[in-house]
């Protein structure tokens, strides 16, 4: 590695793709990026630009066609204020899951609001925001009122390092008339955190200058390249018909098409009968039998538990089949859930159409010669 030989890196990356489950070009490209960073850290010098350029071009021109790597890019979505309201409503009112400690639900809610209001990266909040980073300040009431005003100062210290330095940010929050968005009452729910950052980043991009947006979001290049590459959604949520043809705009409809929506009646888990069918899967039953056979074998040799059989061939076989069982069960559950979900979606669409008073009036009946 110290020689920084491009040919050596190519052999390693080729072997890495061949011996692993890598299916996407972006995965091995990111792996190469991390490897070059490790090289710089261990050798105390940067790779030459010629090697970096060579490998960057070699991956799509050689590795991708050789192993049929997927070149599609992950869809970048944004969570906006309406979506955040739905999530918080579900967290506090509709969620039937039991948290390990209900304090976690409150912390989850707080992090969601902070992420939505500041467009902050998840890494600056989750596991990094401590009580010592929070400061409450009390101010006298406004004239004519008797209630003191409270402000919350949030000091975000663990901002993503850029160009070798990290610049902390401080935000001030107030009590909100809508308790749902009040950051002084903590909260949270599982999601893809960068969706919140993208949604908030879009609002910041619309309201602020590029310089102000870059300052808040921590982009240091001085242009919009970072925002365009990583945060701008692929969904163009503007009324192009109105812009191009001069027709009456329907911005609300276009934006609704890009938002998160979930029907309360949509299936979210399998029924007992569906789970029972999964357990009857032949391949799954075979894996379970092999795992049980390994367990009986170590018990026959005097080991009373898996921990006591650690390091034996039976324990390794038991773990191998346990992993296969878990993976297959996860795949079967996901595929089983897709069918009732699709059925529900079609039924919901049909119900909405048939319940519409104007549906029968607007239906058109075509004869065979009229159909295209």
N, C-alpha and C positions, 0 to 999 in steps of 0.2 A: 504493500500500500504506500510506503514511503516514496517509492519511485514515481508515483502518480502516473501509472501506465494505463492509457485508455483501453488497450487490448485486454489487460488483466481485469479491469472493471467490467468489460463487456462479457467476458467468460463467466464472471460471478453473477451478473444480472441475468444472463441466459439460464444459468443453472438455477437461480432463485425462482424464475418463472416456471421452469420445467418441473421443479420438485415441490411447488407450493400450489395453493388454490387460487392464485391471482388470475382474475378474469378481465380486468379492465386496464386499459393503457394508463389511465390517470393514477392508478395504484402504484405501478412500477415506476412511474415518473416521480411520484411523491417519495417513494422509497429511495430513488437515486438522489433526490434533493437532501433527504436526511443523511444519507451516506456521505455526501460531499461535506455536510456540516460536521459530521463526526471526524472526517479526515482533517478539516481545518482545526478542530479542537485538539486532536491528538498530535498532529504534526506542527501545530503553531504557525501554519501558513496556509494561504488559500490555494485551491487548485488553479492551474493555469486556465485561461479563458478558452484556449484551443481544445483542452480536454472536455470542459463543460459543454462547449458548442458541439463537439463531436458526439458525445453521449446523448445530448438532447435530440439531435437529429437521427441518431442510430436507433433509438427506441421506437419511434413511429414508422421508420422505413425498414427495419429488420425484425425487431421483436414482435411488433403488432401483426404483420402478415404471417410470420412464422407460426405463432401460437393462436392466431385468430382473436386477438384481444379486442374487447369492446371499447369503441372510441366515443360512445355517447356520454354526454355530460349530465351531471345530476341537476334536476330541475331546482332552481332557486326560487323558493316561495317567500312571501312576506306575510307576517301576522299584523293586522292593523287593529285599530281601536275597537271596531265592532267584534272582531274575532276574539280579542282579549276579554271583552265583556262576556262573551259566551263561555270562554274557558273559566273565568272566575265564577260565573253563575253556576257552572257545572261543579266546580271545586267545592263551593259552599253549600249548594242546595241539592244537586242531583247525584253527586258522587256517593256510591254505596260502598266503596272500598274502605277498609279499616287501616289506618296508619299505625305504624309501630308505636308512635306516640303522637297524639293529636297536636302537639306543639309543632310538629313537622308541617302540618297543613297550614298553620299560621305563617311559618317561615317561608313556605312555598309561595303563598299569596304575596308576601312582601317582595320577594325576589322578582316575581312576575311584573309587579308594578314598577319597580326600580328599573328593570330591564326595558320595559316598554317606554318609560319616560326619558331614559338617558341613552338608548341605543347602545348600551354597554355590552361588551363581549361576555359570554357566560363565565369564562375563566376569572373575570374580575369580581364576580359575585359568589358563585357556588364554591364553597369551601375556603374562600378567601376573605369574605366580608365578616369582620369580627365586631363584637360589641364596642371595642375601643375605637372603631372607625365611625361610630355613630355619636352624634352630639345633639342634645335637645336644648333649644334656647327659648326662653319665655320673655315675651314683650308685653308692655302695657296695652290695655284694650284701646280700640279706636274711640274717638270722641262720640259719646252717646251710647256706648256699649259698656257692659260690666265684665265681659268674659275676656281673660287674657288671651293673647295670640301665641301660638306655639309653632316653632319652626324646627325642622329636622335637618341637620347638616350631615351629609354622607360623604366620607372621605374614602375614595376608591384608590388604594395604593398599588394594587397588583394589576396595573394596566399592561397590556401586551408590549413587550420590549420592541422598539423599532430603532434601527441604526445604533444599537448598543446602549440605549438609554430608555428609562421608563419614567414617564411624567405623571405623577398622581393628579387626580381631578377631584374637586369638591363641588357637590351639588346641594342646593337648599330646597327643601320641600315644605309645603304647608298643609294644613288640614284641608280636606276637600269636601265640598258640599255633598258629593256622591261618595258614600262610604265604600262603594265597590272599587274606586280608584284612589282611595286614601292610603298613601304609603306609610302613614304613621300606624296603620293597623296591619302588621305583616301577613304575607301569604305566598302560595306557589302550586303548580301542577306540571307534570312531566310533559315535555314537548321538545321540539328542536329549537334550541335557544337562538340560533342565528336567524330563525324566522322573525323573532321579535326585533332583533337588531336590524334586519333588512326592512321590516315594516316601519320602524321608527326612523331608520336612515332615509327612507323615501320621503317621509313627512319633513324631516330636517332639510333634505335636498330641495324640497319645494319652497320652504319658508326662508332658508338662509342662503348666504353667498357660499360658493365653493370653499372659500377660506374658513368661514365659520363652521361649515359642516365638517371639514377635515380636522379642525381643532377639537371639536366635540367627539368625533368618532375615532380620533387617534391616527389619522392617515397623514404621513409626513412627506409624501412625494411632491406635494404642492400642486398636483393636478387631479383629475377625476379618474385616472386609470384604475386605481384600487377599487373605487366605488363601482365602476362599470364592470370590472371583472368578477368581483366577489359578492356584490350586494344588490345589483340591479336585477330584478326578476325577469325571467324570460317571457312572462305574460305581460303583454302591452295593454295595460288597463286604461286606455283612452278610446274615445269614440271616433275611430278613424273615418267612419262613414260621414259623420257630421263635419269633420275637418275637410275631407276631400270633396264631398258632394253638396255641402251646405244645407243638409237636412236638419231637422230639429234634433238637438243633442239628447241622448239618454245616458248620461254618465253613470247614473245610479245603477242601471241594468248591467252595463259593462263591468263596473267594479264589483257587483254582486257575483258575477261569473268567476271572479278570481278569489272569492272569500271562502273561508271554512264554514261549512254548514253541516249539521248532523240532526237527523230526525230522531226524536225521543224513542220512537218505536223500533228503530233499526236494531237488528240483532248484534250483540256485542260479545256473546259467549255461546258455547255449544250447549245443547240440552243433554240430559242424562242419557237419552237413547243414542244420540250422536256420538257421545264419548264411548258408550258401550260398543258401538260399531268399530270405532278406532282400535279398541283393545282386541278385537277379533281379527285385525289385520294379520295375514300370514307371516309377512316379513317381521313385523313387530313381535309376534308370538315366538318366532324362531330366535330372535335376539334375546328375549326374556328367558327362554329355555337355556340358552348358552350361558347367560349370566347366572342363573340358578345352579347350573351344573358346576360352574367355577366356585360358587359359594359352598355347595355341598362337598366339593373336593377339599377345600381348605378346612372345613369342619371335620372331615374324615381324617385329616392329618393332625388334628388336635388344636387347631387355631379356633378360638371362640368368637373372633370378630375380624373385621377387615383390617383394623389398625394393627392387630397382632400378626396378621398375615402380610404386613407391609414388606414389599421387596420380593415376594414369591411370584412364581409364574401364574398361579391361580389368581392372585390379587390384580396383576396386570391385565389378565384376560377379563376379569370381572369389571375393571374400570373401562376397558376398551368397549365392551358390550353395553355398559351403562351409558357411555357417551353416545353410542349408536342409537340406543333406545330413546334417549332424550332428544336427539336431533330428528329422528324419524317421527316421533310423537309430535314435535313442534310443526314439522312440515304437514303432517296429516291433519292436525287441528286447523292450521291456516287454510289449507285447501278445502276442508269441510265447511269452514265458516264462510268462504267466498260464495258458495252456492246459495245458502239462504239469504245472504246479503244482496246478491244480484236479483234473486226472486223478489225480495222486499222492495228493492229499488224500482223494478218494473211494475209491481202492483201499486206502489205509491204514485208513480207517474200516471198509470191508467186511472186510478181513483180521482186524481186531480183533474184529469181531462173529462171524465164522465160526469163529475160533480159540477163542472162548469156549465152554467145555464146556456151560454152561447155555443157550446160544443156541437150540439145537434144541428144548430142553425148554420154553422160554418162548415160542416162536413160536405165534401164533394164526392159524388158517386161517378166513377169512370166505367165506361164499357171497355171491352178488350181493345178496340181500335183507338181509344183515347189514351191508353197507357203508353208511357215511353219505354 
